[in-house]
Amino acid sequence: MFKTWLIRVVFLLLSLAVTYAYFRPRPWHFSIADGDKYAHASAFFLLTLVIPLVLRWAALRLWLLMVLVGVVAEFMQGVLLPHRSFSYYDMAANVLGVSLAVGGIMVVRRLCGSAERKSPALPVSHHSSQDKR
């Protein structure tokens, strides 16, 4: 019970932090070249890793949702905020973060076997092993 509650709080706080960072009036300034791209990829990587702890979705559904969120958020940032701009590179960094997270989840799920597939931390496939004959 406490673990589930804690996971939901972490998900909510992470979602709020990513939303704030994405839509704050002025962009962050990074001391390394293309630091914002690392921030985009990291934020979407972490957010994508936490979502399966809250929602039991198949990996493809998770990937599609998060890619859509990353694309729409980048468009909104460019349209709604006068001191921010749309960037295909930022969008690509979002998709990279999502893809790395979902790919990692799929690898862990395969390595852990069918017993682990029932874990809320890993997306569940909609097909049983008998359907794959």
N, C-alpha and C positions, 0 to 999 in steps of 0.2 A: 504494500500500500504506500509506504513512505517513498520507496524507490520510484514508483509510478508517478507520484506527485512531484518528486524532485526532477524527474526527467521532463515532465511537462513545464515546470518552472524554467528549467534550463532552455528548453525549446522556445518558450515565450521570450525570455531575456535575449537570447541569441537573435530571434526574429526582430525584436525591437531595435537591437544594436545595429543589425544589418540595414534595417529600414532607415534608421537615423543617419547612418553613414552614407547611404545612397542618396538621401534627399535633403541633406543639410545644405544651407544656402551657398556655402563656399566649399570647394573641394579641399581634401587633405593635401598637404605638401609632404612629399617623401624625399628622403636624402639619397635614395638610390634611383637609378634610371628605371623608368617604367614600374616604380613601386606601386602605383595604383593598380596595375594589372595583377601583381601578386596579391594585393588586397582583395580584388574582385574574385580571383580564383579561390583564395583561401576562404573567403566569406561563404561563397556558394558551396564549396567543398564541405565545410563544417555544417552548414544548414542542411545540406542533403544527407549528411551522415546522421543527423539528429532526428530527422523526420520519421524514419522507420522505427524509431524507439517509441513514437507516439501513434503512428498510423501503420496498419498492416497492409501495405500495398506491394504489388508486384514491381519488380525493378523497372520495367518499361514504363509503367504508369508514373512512377517516381521521377524517372528521367524526363519524360514529356512535361510533367508539371513544372519541374524546376527549370528546364530550358525555357518554357513559356514565361515563367516569372522573370528570369534573367533578361529575356528579350524585351518584354513589356516594361520592366523597370528601367531599362536603358533608354527606351523611347520616351517614357514619361519624364525621366531626368532631363532629357534634351528639350522637351516641349515645355515643361512646367517651371523650370528653374532658370532664370535669366543668366546667372553666373556659372552655369554648368552646361556641358555640351554632350551631345550624342556621340558615341564612338563605337565603331565596329570592333575595334580591338578590345574594348571593355566587354562588349557582348561576347566575343570569342573567349575571353578569360572566364566569364561566367559559365559558359558551356563547358569549358575545359574542367573547371572545378566540379561541376555537376557530373560530368562523364567519369572523372577519376574516382569520385565517391561511389557512384553506382557500380562502376567496374570493380572496385574494391569489395563492395558488398556482395557482388555476384561471385567473386573468387572465394571469399570467406565462406559463403553459403555452400559452394561446391566442395571446398576442402573439409568442412565440418560435417557434411553428410546430411541425411534426411532427418536425423534426430534434432539437429539444430534448426531446421527450417521452421519449426513451430515456435521458435523464439521470437518475441516481438521486436527484437533488435535487427532481425533480418527479414527482408521482403519475402512474402510467400508466393509461390507460383500458383496459378489457377489450375494447373494440370497435375494430376497425380502421376506417380511413376508407372502405373498400369496403363495410362493413356499413351505412353511413349513406345509401346510395343511395335 
